[in-house]
Amino acid sequence: MAKLYFYYSAMNAGKTTTLLQSAYNYHERGMRTVILTPRLDNRAGEGVVASRIGLKARGLIFEREDDLLQLVAADIAARGALGCVLVDEAQFLSKNQVWQLSEIVDKLKVPVLAYGLRTDFRGELFEGSQYLLAWADNLIEIKTICHTGKKATMVVRVDENGRAVTDGPQVEIGGNDRYVSVSRSEFKKIMAGEGRIDLQQPQLPLDAGL
């Protein structure tokens, strides 16, 4: 039975990696998928969905005004049955678009897997995430850790000195090194100006021991 799934997490928890793995699993079984990606997220190129570990795939671009039910229905009419619809950066969806995702599930009988952040750098829900939390059939947390070792559930935006930025636009594409995932207690501390965060984001030592 088709369902609407919302996979949520803090920054850099591997959401896009998980999405691309899911798409691969469907294709491996001979089932076609569509990956929806918002136009405003063009960090890897127009219509390209890419993870930090190098996986990438072509996505179908959408704008906030687009009707996702119509978009997916048109794709099915042109290319045939879909095994799944996957949505990257789902926090950028509008309320109407989250409802349209539920219609894809309920009317077209196609599962939808949406992946996104739950809250912004101020600790407030994104519009898309708010309604996915309200309307999704299944909520799945993708976990990551804070530099303190606790589970990270919040995101802070920091300046070049690692100090918290407390105002500005909710959406700021690019500059991922300015966003850090932290625990709730660390979020409170950093936002109160009681500390700073090291901006270094080291890579895995893939050549160690070779």
N, C-alpha and C positions, 0 to 999 in steps of 0.2 A: 504493500500500500504506500502510495506517495506521501511524503511528509515535507514540511519546511523545517530545516535545521539551521540553527545559528551557532557557529563556532566563534567564540569570543575570547579575547585575551588582552593583555597589555602589549606594548610595543616589543618587537623582535622576539616573539615567542614561537615563530615558525608557522604563522597562519597560511602564508602563501605557499610555503613548502608543502604543507598538509593538503591544501587545495590542489596543487599540481600532482601530488601523489594520488589523490582521489580520482582526478581526471585520467591519469595513466591507468589506474586499476580498471576503470570503465572501458577504456579503449582496448586494453589487453583482453577483455572479454567480448570484444566485437561490438561494443555499444557506443554510439556517438554522444558527445557532450558539447555544450556551449559554455564558454567562460565569459561572463559579463564583467566589464571593467569600466569604471568611471573615466570620462575624458580628462578630468582635471588631474588624474594621477598618471603623468607621462614620464615618470622618472626613468623607466627602462626603454622609453620610446613609445610612439603613438600605437596604442592597442596591444602592447606587449605586457604580459604578466610575468614578472620575474621574481625569484626568491633570492635571498642573500647568499645562498650556497651555490648559485649558478644555474638552477633549473629555470626554464622559461617556456612559455607557450603563447600563441596568438589568442587574443581576446576580442570579443565583440564590444565595441565602444558604445556607451550610452551617456546621455545628458540627463540632468535632473528633471527635465520636462518630458522625457520620453516615456511612453507607455510600454513597460517591460512585457506585459501579457501579449500585446500586439507584436512586439519585436520577436518574441520567442515563437508565437503562432506562425508568423511569416517565415521564420527559419525552418520550422517543421514542414510547412507547405512547400518550401523550395528544396529542402534537402532530405526530408524523411524523418523518421521517428528519432526521438531523443531519449537517451538513458538517464540523463541528469542535466540540470542547469547549475552551474557554480558561479558564485558572485564574489569577486575580490573587492576588498576595501568597502565592505557593506555599510560601514558607518556613514558613508556619504549618500546613501539612499534617502529619498524623501519619504514622508509618511505614505503618500499615495503609492509609491513604488514598492514599499514593503507589502501593502495590500495587494498589489498586482502580483507579487511573488506568491502570495497565498492563493491567488486565483490560478496561477500556473499549476500549482499543486492540485487544487480542488476541481478545476475545470478541465485542464489538459492531462491530469494524472501523471505529471512528471515531477520527480523529487527535485527539490531545490536545496542546495547547500550554500549558505551564506557565511562569509568569513570577515570578521572586522573587529575593530576596537570597541570596547564598551564605553569608556569615558575619555574625555579630552584632557588637556594639560591643567585644567582648572578643577578636575574631578567631576565634571558635569557630563551627562549622557549626550552623545550625538543623537540627532533626530532618527537616523536609520536604526541605530542600536536600540533606542528607546522602544520602537514599535516592533522590532524583531524580538526583543525580550518579552513584549506583551503578546505577540501573535504566533511565534514559532511553536511547532509541535515539540521539538526537542532542543534543549539548550545544552551545549557542550563547552566546557572551559578548556582552553589550551594553556597549560601552565608554563610559567617561566619564573626565574628567581631574581630577587633584589640583590644588590651588592652586599647587603647585610646577611644574606643567606636565607632570609624569609621568602615566602611566596610573594611575587610581585603582582599587584592587582591594580595599580595606578600608574599614571604616566606624568612626568614633569618635563616641562620645556625649560632649558637652561641657556644662559648666555655663555660667552667665550670663557668666562671665569668659573663656570660650573654652578652659578647662582640661579635660583629659580626665577623664571619670567612669569609674572602673575597677570599680565593683561596682553591684549593683542587679538588678532583674528583667530577664530577657532581652528580654521583650516590653513595650514602652511605647508605646501608640498615641497619636498626636498629637505636637505639639511637634517637627515635622520640622526646624525650624531648629536643633535641638539635635544633629542628626546631620550629620556631614560626611564626604564620601567623600575618601579620601586614598590615596597610594601606600603600599606596605608599609614603605619606609624612613621615611616621614613618620609612619606609624602607630606605629612603634617609638619614634620621637623624642617624639611627643606623649604616648604612654602612659607614657614614662619621666619625664614632667614637664619636658621640656627645651624646651617652647615652648607657644604658645597659637594658637588659630585664630580669625580674624575671622569673626564670625557673620553678617555681611552677606551677603544673597543677592539681588543686584540683578536686576531684570527686564530683558528685552530692550528696547532703545530703539526700540520700534515706531514712534514718532512722529518719529524723527530724520530730518531732511531733508524733512519734509512741510510 
